[in-house]
Amino acid sequence: MTDMKTLYRYLSLTLFLILCLPCIGAQAGKLYKWVDENGQVRYGDRIPARYAREGNQTLNKEGIVVDRKAPAKTPEQIAEEARIEKAKAEAERVRREKAYQDRILLDTFTNEDEMIMTRDGKIQAIEAVIRITNGRTQKLKQRLAGLTQRAANLERAGKPVPEAITNEIGESRHQIAQNNRYIANRKAEQQKIREKFEADIKRFRELKTAEAAAATEK
C-alpha cells in the first residue's frame, strides 16, 4: 500500500512537472519547491509570503535543484550558535596563551636548576623585606609598651593622660596591625611563587620530554 502511494505521488509530480515546467520556464525559468503547514510538498513560480522564511528549493526549467535555502533560524538557535562560537574563540585564546607561555618558559630557562635558583631568589628577596618589617614591628611594640606604661602610671597617680600619649598609643597600634597585614601578604606572595614555579617546572619537564621525543623521531 505504501509503495502504491509513493508511486502515485511520483507519477503526480512527474505529470505536474511535464505540464507546468514549460509554462513556468517560459515565464521565469525557475520553479520553487516548499512544504506547507500540513507537510505537503508544493511547487510554484513564487513562494507564498507565509512560507518565505521556511526552507525551500529552487529548480531550473529541467526540474534540477539549483539552490537550497535553509529555514530561518530561531532566536534560540542564533543564541546557541553565538554561545558555541564564543566558546570556540575562548578555547583558541587559551591555547594561544598557553603556547606563548610555553615559549617564554623555554626561552627563559635552559634547565631546572636555573628555575629553582630563580624561585629561591624571589622567595629570599621577599624574606628579607619580611625581616625588616618584623624589626620595625618589634621597635613599635617596645614603644607601645613604654607609652602604655606611662599612661598606666599617670592613671594610678590620678592624673589625666595627655592627648599626645593617647594618640601615640593609637598610632603605634595601627602601625603594628598594618605591618602584620603587610607581612601576611608577603608570605602569601611567597606561597604563590612556590606554587607557580612548581607548575612551571612540571611543564618545563613535559616540554623538554616532548622536544627529546621529537628529536629522536627525526
C-alpha positions as CSV (number, residue, x, y, z in Angstrom):
1,M,0.0,0.0,0.0
2,T,2.8,2.4,0.9
3,D,4.6,1.6,-2.4
4,M,1.4,2.4,-4.3
5,K,1.2,5.8,-2.5
6,T,4.8,6.5,-3.3
7,L,4.3,5.6,-6.9
8,Y,1.2,7.7,-7.1
9,R,3.0,10.7,-5.7
10,Y,5.9,10.2,-8.0
11,L,3.6,10.0,-11.1
12,S,1.7,13.0,-9.9
13,L,4.9,15.1,-9.5
14,T,6.1,13.9,-12.9
15,L,2.9,14.8,-14.6
16,F,2.9,18.2,-12.8
17,L,6.4,19.0,-14.0
18,I,5.6,17.9,-17.5
19,L,2.5,20.1,-17.7
20,C,3.8,23.1,-15.7
21,L,7.6,23.4,-16.3
22,P,7.3,24.5,-20.0
23,C,4.9,27.3,-19.0
24,I,6.8,28.3,-15.9
25,G,10.2,28.1,-17.7
26,A,8.9,30.4,-20.4
27,Q,7.9,33.0,-17.7
28,A,10.6,32.8,-15.2
29,G,12.9,29.8,-15.8
30,K,12.6,28.8,-12.2
31,L,10.3,26.7,-10.1
32,Y,10.2,26.8,-6.3
33,K,9.6,23.8,-4.1
34,W,8.5,24.1,-0.4
35,V,6.5,22.3,2.2
36,D,3.3,23.7,3.6
37,E,2.0,23.7,7.1
38,N,0.4,20.2,6.5
39,G,3.7,18.7,5.4
40,Q,2.6,18.6,1.7
41,V,5.2,19.4,-0.9
42,R,4.2,22.4,-3.1
43,Y,5.6,23.9,-6.3
44,G,5.2,27.3,-7.9
45,D,6.9,30.2,-9.7
46,R,6.9,32.1,-6.4
47,I,6.8,31.3,-2.8
48,P,3.8,32.5,-0.8
49,A,4.8,35.1,1.8
50,R,3.8,32.9,4.8
51,Y,6.4,30.3,3.6
52,A,9.2,32.8,2.7
53,R,11.1,32.1,6.0
54,E,10.7,28.4,5.7
55,G,13.2,26.1,3.9
56,N,12.8,25.8,0.2
57,Q,14.5,24.8,-3.1
58,T,14.9,26.4,-6.4
59,L,14.6,24.2,-9.5
60,N,15.5,25.2,-13.1
61,K,13.3,24.5,-16.1
62,E,14.6,21.0,-16.3
63,G,13.5,20.3,-12.7
64,I,17.0,20.2,-11.3
65,V,17.6,21.7,-7.9
66,V,20.0,24.7,-8.3
67,D,19.6,26.3,-4.9
68,R,18.6,25.4,-1.4
69,K,17.6,27.8,1.4
70,A,17.5,26.6,5.0
71,P,14.7,27.7,7.2
72,A,15.3,31.0,9.0
73,K,17.0,30.4,12.4
74,T,15.0,30.9,15.6
75,P,16.3,33.3,18.3
76,E,17.3,30.3,20.4
77,Q,19.3,28.8,17.5
78,I,21.1,32.1,16.9
79,A,21.9,32.4,20.6
80,E,23.2,28.8,20.8
81,E,25.4,29.4,17.7
82,A,26.8,32.6,19.3
83,R,27.5,30.7,22.5
84,I,29.3,28.0,20.6
85,E,31.4,30.5,18.7
86,K,32.3,32.3,21.9
87,A,33.4,29.1,23.5
88,K,35.5,28.2,20.5
89,A,37.1,31.7,20.5
90,E,37.8,31.4,24.2
91,A,39.4,27.9,23.7
92,E,41.6,29.3,21.0
93,R,42.6,32.2,23.1
94,V,43.6,29.9,25.9
95,R,45.5,27.6,23.5
96,R,47.5,30.5,22.1
97,E,48.2,31.9,25.6
98,K,49.4,28.6,26.7
99,A,51.7,28.2,23.7
100,Y,53.0,31.8,24.3
101,Q,53.8,30.9,28.0
102,D,55.5,27.7,26.9
103,R,57.7,29.6,24.5
104,I,58.6,32.1,27.2
105,L,59.4,29.2,29.6
106,L,61.8,27.6,27.1
107,D,63.4,30.8,26.1
108,T,64.0,31.9,29.7
109,F,65.4,28.7,31.2
110,T,67.8,26.1,29.9
111,N,67.4,23.6,32.8
112,E,65.5,23.0,36.1
113,D,68.4,24.2,38.3
114,E,68.0,27.7,36.8
115,M,64.3,27.7,37.6
116,I,65.0,26.6,41.2
117,M,67.6,29.3,41.7
118,T,65.3,31.9,40.3
119,R,62.4,30.7,42.6
120,D,64.6,30.7,45.7
121,G,66.0,34.2,44.8
122,K,62.5,35.6,44.6
123,I,61.5,34.0,47.9
124,Q,64.6,35.2,49.7
125,A,64.2,38.7,48.5
126,I,60.7,38.8,50.0
127,E,62.0,37.1,53.2
128,A,64.5,40.0,53.6
129,V,61.6,42.5,53.4
130,I,59.7,40.5,56.0
131,R,62.7,40.5,58.3
132,I,63.0,44.3,58.0
133,T,59.3,44.8,58.7
134,N,59.4,42.4,61.7
135,G,62.3,44.5,63.1
136,R,60.2,47.7,62.7
137,T,57.3,46.0,64.3
138,Q,59.4,45.0,67.3
139,K,60.5,48.5,67.8
140,L,56.9,49.7,67.6
141,K,55.9,47.1,70.2
142,Q,58.6,48.3,72.6
143,R,57.5,51.9,72.1
144,L,53.9,50.9,72.6
145,A,54.8,49.1,75.8
146,G,56.6,52.3,77.1
147,L,53.6,54.5,76.2
148,T,51.1,52.1,77.8
149,Q,53.2,52.0,81.0
150,R,53.4,55.8,81.1
151,A,49.6,56.1,80.7
152,A,49.0,53.5,83.4
153,N,51.3,55.3,85.8
154,L,49.5,58.5,85.3
155,E,46.1,56.9,85.8
156,R,47.3,55.3,89.0
157,A,48.5,58.6,90.2
158,G,45.1,60.1,89.5
159,K,46.5,62.3,86.7
160,P,44.9,62.7,83.3
161,V,46.7,61.0,80.3
162,P,47.8,63.7,77.9
163,E,46.1,63.5,74.5
164,A,49.5,63.3,72.8
165,I,50.3,60.0,74.6
166,T,46.8,58.6,73.8
167,N,47.3,59.5,70.1
168,E,50.8,57.9,70.0
169,I,49.4,54.7,71.5
170,G,46.6,54.5,68.9
171,E,49.1,55.3,66.1
172,S,51.5,52.6,67.3
173,R,48.8,50.0,67.4
174,H,47.6,51.0,63.9
175,Q,51.1,50.7,62.5
176,I,51.7,47.3,64.1
177,A,48.5,46.0,62.7
178,Q,49.4,47.4,59.3
179,N,52.8,45.8,59.4
180,N,51.3,42.4,60.3
181,R,48.9,42.6,57.3
182,Y,51.9,43.5,55.1
183,I,53.9,40.5,56.3
184,A,50.9,38.2,55.8
185,N,50.5,39.4,52.2
186,R,54.2,38.9,51.6
187,K,54.1,35.4,52.9
188,A,51.1,34.7,50.7
189,E,53.1,36.0,47.8
190,Q,55.9,33.6,48.6
191,Q,53.5,30.7,48.6
192,K,52.2,31.8,45.1
193,I,55.7,31.9,43.9
194,R,56.3,28.4,45.1
195,E,53.1,27.1,43.5
196,K,53.8,28.9,40.2
197,F,57.4,27.5,39.9
198,E,56.2,24.0,40.9
199,A,53.7,24.2,38.0
200,D,56.4,25.7,35.7
201,I,59.0,23.1,36.5
202,K,56.4,20.3,35.8
203,R,55.5,22.0,32.5
204,F,59.2,22.5,31.6
205,R,59.9,18.8,32.1
206,E,56.9,17.9,29.8
207,L,58.1,20.3,27.1
208,K,61.7,19.0,27.3
209,T,60.5,15.4,27.1
210,A,58.4,16.3,24.0
211,E,61.4,18.0,22.4
212,A,63.6,15.0,23.0
213,A,61.0,12.6,21.6
214,A,60.6,14.8,18.5
215,A,64.3,14.9,18.0
216,T,64.5,11.1,18.3
217,E,61.9,10.6,15.6
218,K,63.8,12.7,13.1
